[in-house]
């Protein structure tokens, strides 16, 4: 009888031991799950907290992106109007190229600049090139009465020769840089500050207008328009495929 009780007691102890191990395993697993759940909840809460903190920044970025798109659309319209104003400086026009035309052109450029879709949309690097043209138009429109014939020469080459002859090295360097075939990936960084150099030398060129013959005069006029049109097209990326 005694041996039976001991066998039963031993069996019970074994069962209790097994049950204890199982219970401990369940507790451990439950604890691990709870810890993992708590950790996940904490991480999610942290993410939410960070998102809430960054929300004003993200909102500003989205607003700026939206405004940037809107500004570019308005700039495209603004530049399009200015582009049309530059037609008298092109090769393909039948209008006489003379002092009277430049008086009219100066008024039209000023009207555009102060219109509701005008000068306020000019980017800083383009503004100096615009005023270089405006300064030039004003200067030659105040000169003695003159007229020159349009031609189909290599106007860029003729201007480069003229700038070299008059030792206007800064304008020559700027014109050469703008003539380079490069992508718009570095636009406008590669011309920042060049507008002021261009404007200074073009002003000197205008002061010597009376020294120029017909061919040189038209080359100057055509190239001033061409340079500004290049900047306008690059600013709105209108020539990209």
GIQUI-V316491 format. One record per backbone hydrogen bond with DSSP energy under -0.5 kcal/mol. NH is the residue of the N-H (numbers start at 0). CO is the residue of the C=O. E is the energy in kcal/mol with one decimal. If there is no record, write none. Layout:
# GIQUI-V316491
nh=NH co=CO e=E
nh=NH co=CO e=E
This chain:
# GIQUI-V316491
nh=4 co=0 e=-2.1
nh=5 co=1 e=-2.0
nh=6 co=2 e=-2.1
nh=7 co=3 e=-2.7
nh=8 co=4 e=-2.9
nh=9 co=5 e=-2.6
nh=10 co=6 e=-2.5
nh=11 co=7 e=-2.7
nh=12 co=8 e=-2.5
nh=13 co=9 e=-2.1
nh=14 co=10 e=-2.7
nh=15 co=11 e=-3.2
nh=16 co=12 e=-2.6
nh=17 co=13 e=-2.8
nh=18 co=14 e=-3.3
nh=19 co=15 e=-2.8
nh=20 co=16 e=-2.3
nh=21 co=17 e=-2.7
nh=22 co=18 e=-3.2
nh=23 co=19 e=-3.0
nh=24 co=20 e=-2.5
nh=25 co=21 e=-2.7
nh=26 co=22 e=-2.8
nh=27 co=23 e=-2.6
nh=28 co=24 e=-3.1
nh=29 co=25 e=-3.0
nh=30 co=26 e=-2.9
nh=31 co=27 e=-2.8
nh=32 co=28 e=-2.7
nh=33 co=29 e=-2.8
nh=34 co=30 e=-2.9
nh=35 co=31 e=-3.1
nh=36 co=32 e=-2.9
nh=37 co=33 e=-2.8
nh=38 co=34 e=-2.8
nh=39 co=35 e=-2.8
nh=40 co=36 e=-2.6
nh=41 co=37 e=-2.4
nh=42 co=38 e=-2.7
nh=43 co=39 e=-2.7
nh=44 co=40 e=-2.6
nh=45 co=41 e=-2.5
nh=46 co=42 e=-2.6
nh=47 co=43 e=-2.5
nh=48 co=44 e=-2.5
nh=49 co=45 e=-2.8
nh=50 co=46 e=-2.7
nh=51 co=47 e=-2.5
nh=52 co=48 e=-2.0
nh=53 co=49 e=-2.7
nh=54 co=50 e=-1.0
nh=57 co=53 e=-2.7
nh=58 co=54 e=-2.8
nh=59 co=55 e=-2.3
nh=60 co=56 e=-2.3
nh=61 co=57 e=-2.3
nh=62 co=58 e=-2.6
nh=63 co=59 e=-2.8
nh=64 co=60 e=-2.2
nh=65 co=61 e=-2.3
nh=66 co=62 e=-2.8
nh=67 co=63 e=-2.6
nh=68 co=64 e=-1.9
nh=69 co=65 e=-2.0
nh=70 co=66 e=-3.1
nh=71 co=67 e=-2.3
nh=72 co=68 e=-1.9
nh=73 co=69 e=-2.2
nh=74 co=70 e=-2.9
nh=75 co=71 e=-2.2
nh=76 co=72 e=-1.6
nh=77 co=73 e=-2.6
nh=78 co=74 e=-3.4
nh=79 co=75 e=-1.7
nh=80 co=76 e=-1.6
nh=81 co=77 e=-1.9
nh=82 co=78 e=-2.8
nh=83 co=79 e=-1.5
nh=84 co=80 e=-1.4
nh=85 co=81 e=-1.0
nh=85 co=82 e=-0.8
nh=86 co=83 e=-1.4
nh=87 co=84 e=-0.5
nh=88 co=85 e=-1.7
nh=89 co=86 e=-2.2
nh=92 co=90 e=-1.8
nh=96 co=147 e=-0.7
nh=97 co=95 e=-0.9
nh=98 co=145 e=-1.8
nh=101 co=97 e=-1.6
nh=102 co=98 e=-1.9
nh=103 co=99 e=-1.9
nh=104 co=100 e=-2.6
nh=105 co=101 e=-2.3
nh=106 co=102 e=-1.5
nh=107 co=103 e=-2.3
nh=108 co=104 e=-2.5
nh=109 co=105 e=-1.8
nh=110 co=106 e=-2.5
nh=111 co=107 e=-2.3
nh=112 co=108 e=-2.4
nh=113 co=109 e=-2.0
nh=114 co=111 e=-1.7
nh=117 co=114 e=-1.4
nh=118 co=112 e=-1.7
nh=120 co=117 e=-2.1
nh=121 co=118 e=-1.6
nh=125 co=122 e=-1.3
nh=126 co=122 e=-2.0
nh=127 co=123 e=-1.0
nh=129 co=125 e=-2.2
nh=130 co=126 e=-2.6
nh=131 co=127 e=-1.7
nh=132 co=128 e=-1.7
nh=133 co=129 e=-2.5
nh=134 co=130 e=-3.0
nh=135 co=131 e=-2.0
nh=136 co=132 e=-3.0
nh=137 co=133 e=-2.2
nh=138 co=134 e=-2.3
nh=139 co=135 e=-2.6
nh=140 co=136 e=-1.6
nh=141 co=137 e=-0.7
nh=141 co=138 e=-0.9
nh=142 co=139 e=-0.5
nh=147 co=96 e=-2.6
nh=154 co=152 e=-1.6
nh=157 co=153 e=-2.2
nh=158 co=154 e=-2.6
nh=159 co=155 e=-2.5
nh=160 co=156 e=-2.3
nh=161 co=157 e=-2.2
nh=162 co=158 e=-3.0
nh=163 co=159 e=-2.0
nh=164 co=160 e=-2.4
nh=165 co=161 e=-2.1
nh=166 co=163 e=-0.9
nh=167 co=162 e=-3.0
nh=168 co=166 e=-1.2
nh=171 co=167 e=-1.8
nh=172 co=168 e=-2.3
nh=173 co=169 e=-2.0
nh=174 co=170 e=-2.6
nh=175 co=171 e=-2.1
nh=176 co=172 e=-2.0
nh=177 co=173 e=-2.3
nh=178 co=174 e=-1.2
nh=179 co=175 e=-0.6
nh=179 co=176 e=-1.0
nh=181 co=179 e=-1.2
nh=185 co=182 e=-0.6
nh=186 co=183 e=-1.5
nh=189 co=185 e=-1.6
nh=190 co=187 e=-2.3
nh=191 co=187 e=-0.6
nh=191 co=188 e=-0.9
nh=193 co=190 e=-2.3
nh=194 co=190 e=-0.6
nh=196 co=192 e=-0.9
nh=197 co=193 e=-2.7
nh=198 co=194 e=-2.6
nh=199 co=195 e=-2.0
nh=200 co=196 e=-1.9
nh=201 co=197 e=-2.4
nh=202 co=198 e=-1.7
nh=203 co=199 e=-1.3
nh=204 co=200 e=-2.1
nh=205 co=201 e=-2.2
nh=206 co=202 e=-1.4
nh=207 co=203 e=-0.7
nh=207 co=204 e=-1.0
nh=208 co=205 e=-1.5
nh=210 co=207 e=-1.7
nh=211 co=208 e=-1.4
nh=216 co=212 e=-2.4
nh=217 co=213 e=-2.4
nh=218 co=214 e=-1.9
nh=219 co=215 e=-2.4
nh=220 co=216 e=-2.4
nh=221 co=217 e=-3.0
nh=222 co=218 e=-2.3
nh=223 co=219 e=-2.3
nh=224 co=220 e=-1.7
nh=225 co=221 e=-2.2
nh=226 co=222 e=-2.7
nh=227 co=223 e=-1.7
nh=228 co=224 e=-2.3
nh=229 co=225 e=-2.1
nh=230 co=226 e=-1.8
nh=231 co=227 e=-2.3
nh=232 co=228 e=-2.6
nh=233 co=229 e=-2.2
nh=234 co=230 e=-2.4
nh=235 co=231 e=-1.5
nh=236 co=232 e=-0.5
nh=236 co=233 e=-0.5
nh=237 co=232 e=-1.8
nh=239 co=236 e=-1.2
